[in-house]
Amino acid sequence: MERRTIVSVVGARPQFIKASPVSKRLRRSFREMLVHTGQHYDLEMSGVFFRQLGIPAPDCSLGVGSKGHAEQTGEMMERLEDYLVSQSPDFVLVYGDTNSTLAGALTAAKLNLPVAHVEAGLRSFDMRMPEEVNRVVADRLSVILFAPTQTAVQNLSREGISDGVHRVGDVMLDALTEHIDAAQSSSRVLEEFGVAQGEYVVATVHRAANTDDPEALSRIVEILRASSMKVILPLHPRTREALKRSSLYGELEKAAHVALTAPLGYLDMLVLQKNAHAVITDSGGMQKEAYLLGVPCITLREETEWLETVADGWNTLVGTEVARAVDAIKSFRPATPRTDRFGKGDASERILAVFEDVLAEKRR
Ligand code: UD1
């Protein structure tokens, strides 16, 4: 019998991580076609993830690249529409909350193709964040919603969405579980930076609210300069550009305890996080990875979609206030055990099982 087709749409760094365990499983039962929108295109933002995570090469590359929100999303939609028409898939699968997620969900919905969303139900309740807009729209358009946590299920229920919601756990835990051993045996990142366990913090910054606001960015630089510990700072290209527009990049370069570096691959980031004294970040994925690896997280935002990490005492939200952040680097230590609120590392198996059920149902 002809195999059912699922088109998966990815485009940005965190989506490569999320798709890696899922694609592998989907291909057992379905014809999965992987579309890369091209939102991230640098080797270190894209290629290295495909290689390290063993993701199959994209079946279709839209090659859209960096642009303003409307142009980027619009171009993705135009190109994706042609591809979806040519494939007429049984499902279109989107991940997370980027412009690639929005483009995938909206294009499919306009073609009356059913949409499934991995990481459904996340909310920051701040509609000024581009990601929040993307999530709300993707969830509204999806007929299958794979929620990672109970909080996500409740958020959807408050918006009147309960049909098609499946709490499957978090696919980033699947990816982490699959790769942590290989990361620890192959990565030389600690030697490269000359650090040992617990001697440093690893920091990342890329949210528009932090990079596009010169005052927020300058406070973040002050936090890192004032850190009592060595700081390893892999720079997202958008952050590097923002820092270079002012004197901030030079200030960081002058600080002997701050190691500036290009974005790092998945395996090096796992090892750097696992051995850090703390993770300092505005990334959603890293808040969660820090929790899963048992490392304290200091979040440079006033709110988070990953409330569980805060409720369990492993994540503290400090915004961009210098005194709060510097104090957290010195003294924030989690006092309570972690829980299994992100599941058991079998989210991608459960996603496969849901698709098998739903598509068998459709056939009948
Ligand atoms: C996007 C997502 C964000 C996600 C992040 C992960 C949206 C609205 N935002 O933000 O939710 O957390 O990805 O990293 O979709 N650039 C390069 N090379 C690349 C990619 C980007 O140089 O390979 C530079 C370009 O100058 C670009 C800027 O980074 O303008 C921003 O990239 P973009 O994809 O628009 O958004 P991100 O900030 O990466």
Boltz pocket constraint, residues with backbone or C-beta under 6 A from the ligand:
constraints:
  - pocket:
      binder: B
      contacts: [[A, 12], [A, 13], [A, 14], [A, 39], [A, 40], [A, 41], [A, 42], [A, 45], [A, 46], [A, 66], [A, 67], [A, 97], [A, 98], [A, 99], [A, 100], [A, 130], [A, 131], [A, 206], [A, 236], [A, 237], [A, 238], [A, 241]]
      max_distance: 6.0
